[in-house]
Amino acid sequence: MLSEACGVTNAALIYYFGSKDNIVIESTAHCMAKVEDDFMAKAPTSFEDIERFLREMPYLTANLHGAKYRFMYQVYASPKYRQHGKEFFKGVNVRYHQYAVQLSGKLGMPVDFVQGMIYIFVRACVHYALFEDEEYLKLQLDAIRTSLRLFASKNNFKEKDL
């Protein structure tokens, strides 16, 4: 089906990737890069914009990327591809730090705080996309909002900014 969708033969596809395993590895990485690109394309542009992001992104992510998350976890949970999963998630740490650096100035928050919020938020979105668990999502989003309120009060942001 994949070679047909690409308009090539099975042999050409295997030749290009080198093996079926490489197709699985590369397609998994591609799916997750697409998810991260979509997150950053919708990322908040200011502190005031965070609430929009928190309200919209979990549902958008579930609709657009739920199948990709299921695929990724099936692949990386397999003993055959576990090492590739470890490598992928090492890269996640680097990329999330880079995203936090990009967002820090826009949001008026320290990089470490933004990076921590990214991890909590992404985990909440992934869990929701996989299981449609509204209670878990609400609890995680409430934890983020509480952290943001505390940050705002400590740093003299106005309540309306949140």
C-alpha positions, 0 to 999 in steps of 0.5 A, spaced: 500 500 500 505 504 501 509 503 495 502 504 491 501 511 494 508 513 493 507 511 486 513 506 486 514 499 486 515 495 492 523 493 490 524 501 489 521 503 496 526 497 499 532 500 495 531 507 497 530 505 505 534 499 505 530 495 509 522 494 511 525 496 518 528 503 516 521 504 513 518 503 519 523 507 523 523 513 518 515 513 518 515 513 525 520 519 526 516 523 520 510 522 523 512 525 530 516 531 526 509 532 523 506 533 530 511 537 533 511 542 527 503 542 528 504 544 535 509 549 534 505 552 528 499 553 533 504 555 539 502 561 543 504 568 541 504 571 548 502 570 555 495 572 554 494 567 548 496 561 552 489 559 554 487 559 547 492 554 546 490 550 552 483 550 550 484 548 542 490 544 542 489 537 545 482 536 541 486 538 535 492 534 536 487 528 538 483 529 531 489 530 527 494 526 530 491 520 534 493 515 529 500 517 529 501 517 536 498 510 536 503 508 531 509 511 534 507 507 541 506 501 538 513 501 534 517 504 540 514 499 545 516 493 540 523 490 543 525 490 536 525 498 535 526 500 543 533 503 541 530 507 536 525 509 541 530 511 546 534 515 541 528 519 538 526 521 545 533 523 547 532 528 541 525 530 544 529 533 550 533 537 545 527 539 541 523 541 547 529 545 549 529 549 543 522 550 543 522 553 550 527 558 548 523 560 542 517 561 546 520 564 552 521 571 550 514 571 547 511 568 553 515 572 558 517 566 562 524 563 563 526 557 559 526 552 564 519 553 566 516 553 559 520 547 558 517 544 564 510 546 561 511 543 554 512 536 557 506 536 562 502 539 556 504 534 551 503 528 555 496 531 557 495 531 549 498 525 548 494 521 553 487 525 551 489 523 543 490 515 545 484 514 550 480 520 550 480 521 557 477 528 559 478 527 567 486 526 566 486 532 561 482 537 565 487 535 571 493 536 567 490 543 564 488 545 571 495 544 574 498 548 568 493 553 569 495 553 577 502 554 575 501 559 570 497 563 575 503 562 581 508 565 576 503 571 574 502 573 581 510 572 583 512 576 576 506 582 577 502 579 571 495 582 571 490 576 572 487 578 566 493 576 562 491 569 564 
